[in-house]
Amino acid sequence: MLLETTPRSVYVILGAHQEQMRPELEGLDVEVVLNDQWRVGLSSSLRVARTVCRKLSRSGCLVTSVDQPLLQTAHLQALLAMAKRWPNLDVLSAYGRFKGIPALIRPETLDLATRLVGDHGLRAVLDGRPWRVVRNDDLLEDLDTPEQVEMARIRGWIDETQVMTRIDV
């Protein structure tokens, strides 16, 4: 889906279960970056993202995850279009009462994320920062537990080939 937005490059940050995840990426035009500090939590992936983003872009990077089964390419394109209109602002997804990823994050915001420790994400640094949002309440659905993965499969949000060998979350 990210490749459908025609980016200059796509980097996939792998941490836990990287041996099981890497084969899923074979044949895709992506570069894998390993997060050896994944046990620290989400903040360590943001530090890796910051390093990659700083090398690639002055304007920002599209940051997303793989646990939102109802995410569509059109939403990513809407984020990118909003970022063109507001180039000096972070552009976040809004769902329910939350704001977060997927998001077009400016390098300065990722710099702030390097201060995070543990399992804290971008929400912890977005307060007080200027941003715009693209609303998509479908993104409230996410896959954090094996039960949620199974329910997504039953509802037809993901197919059997997308359900990997059971990984305890």
C-alpha positions in Angstrom: 0.0 0.0 0.0 2.8 2.4 0.8 4.4 1.7 -2.5 1.1 2.8 -4.2 1.9 6.4 -3.0 5.0 6.4 -5.3 7.5 7.3 -2.6 11.2 7.8 -3.3 11.9 5.0 -0.9 10.2 2.8 1.7 12.0 1.6 4.8 10.6 -1.1 7.0 11.8 -1.1 10.6 11.8 -4.6 12.1 12.4 -5.5 15.7 10.8 -8.4 17.5 10.1 -11.5 15.3 12.2 -10.1 12.5 13.1 -13.6 11.3 9.4 -14.3 10.7 8.7 -10.9 9.2 11.6 -10.6 6.7 10.3 -13.3 4.3 7.0 -11.4 4.0 8.9 -8.5 2.5 10.8 -10.5 -0.1 10.2 -9.2 -3.6 8.9 -5.8 -2.4 10.8 -2.6 -3.3 11.6 -1.8 0.3 14.7 -1.5 2.5 14.7 -3.3 5.8 16.3 -1.5 8.8 16.8 -3.5 12.0 15.9 -2.2 15.4 18.1 -4.2 17.7 16.8 -2.2 20.7 13.2 -3.3 20.2 12.9 -4.6 23.7 13.1 -1.0 24.9 9.7 -0.4 23.3 8.1 1.7 20.6 10.4 4.7 21.4 13.3 2.7 20.0 11.6 2.3 16.6 11.0 6.1 16.5 14.7 6.7 17.1 15.5 4.4 14.1 12.9 6.2 12.0 14.4 9.6 13.0 17.8 8.4 11.8 16.4 7.2 8.4 14.2 10.3 8.0 17.1 12.7 8.7 19.1 11.1 5.9 16.3 11.2 3.4 14.2 14.2 3.8 14.1 17.8 5.0 10.4 18.0 4.7 9.3 14.9 6.6 8.5 11.2 6.4 5.3 9.2 6.3 5.3 7.1 9.4 2.8 4.2 9.7 2.5 0.7 11.2 1.0 -2.6 10.0 -1.7 -3.0 12.6 -4.5 -1.0 11.1 -6.4 -3.4 8.8 -8.8 -0.8 7.4 -6.1 1.6 6.3 -6.4 2.4 2.6 -4.1 4.0 0.0 -6.6 6.9 -0.3 -6.0 7.9 3.3 -2.2 8.0 2.8 -2.6 10.1 -0.3 -4.8 12.5 1.6 -2.1 12.9 4.2 0.5 13.6 1.5 -1.8 16.1 -0.1 -2.4 17.9 3.2 1.3 18.0 3.8 1.8 19.8 0.5 -0.7 22.4 1.6 0.9 22.8 5.0 4.6 22.0 4.5 5.7 23.3 7.9 3.3 21.2 9.9 3.0 17.6 10.9 -0.1 16.0 9.3 -1.7 13.4 11.5 -4.5 10.9 11.2 -7.4 11.5 13.5 -9.7 8.7 14.7 -12.1 8.8 17.5 -10.5 11.1 20.1 -7.0 10.1 19.1 -4.5 11.7 16.7 -1.5 9.7 15.5 -0.2 7.5 12.8 -0.2 7.1 9.9 1.2 10.6 9.8 3.6 12.8 7.8 6.0 13.8 10.5 8.5 16.6 10.2 12.2 15.8 11.1 12.0 18.3 14.0 9.2 16.3 15.6 11.1 13.1 15.2 14.0 14.8 16.9 11.8 15.3 19.9 10.8 11.6 19.8 14.4 10.7 20.6 13.8 11.8 24.2 11.1 9.2 24.7 11.8 6.0 26.7 9.9 2.8 26.7 6.7 2.1 24.9 5.7 5.7 24.2 4.8 6.8 20.7 4.5 10.1 18.8 1.5 11.2 20.9 3.8 12.0 23.7 5.6 14.6 21.6 2.8 16.0 19.6 1.3 18.2 22.4 2.2 21.8 21.8 3.4 21.1 18.2 1.5 22.6 15.2 -0.3 20.0 13.1 -3.2 19.4 10.8 -5.3 16.2 10.6 -7.0 14.0 8.1 -9.9 12.1 9.8 -10.5 8.5 9.3 -12.4 6.7 12.1 -11.9 3.3 10.4 -8.3 3.5 11.9 -9.7 2.9 15.3 -9.6 -0.8 14.5 -6.1 -2.2 15.1 -4.5 -5.5 15.7 -2.8 -5.7 19.0 -3.8 -9.2 20.2 -4.2 -12.6 18.6 -8.0 -12.3 19.2 -8.1 -9.0 17.2 -6.2 -10.7 14.4 -8.7 -13.5 14.3 -11.7 -11.2 14.4 -10.2 -9.2 11.5 -9.8 -12.5 9.5 -13.4 -13.5 10.3 -14.7 -10.0 9.2 -12.7 -10.3 5.9 -10.4 -7.4 6.7 -7.3 -9.6 6.2 -7.2 -12.8 4.4 -5.7 -16.2 5.4 -2.4 -15.5 3.7 -2.0 -12.3 5.8 -2.3 -14.3 9.1 1.2 -15.4 9.9 2.2 -18.3 12.1 0.9 -17.4 15.5 3.1 -14.8 17.2 2.2 -14.0 20.8 1.8 -10.3 21.2 
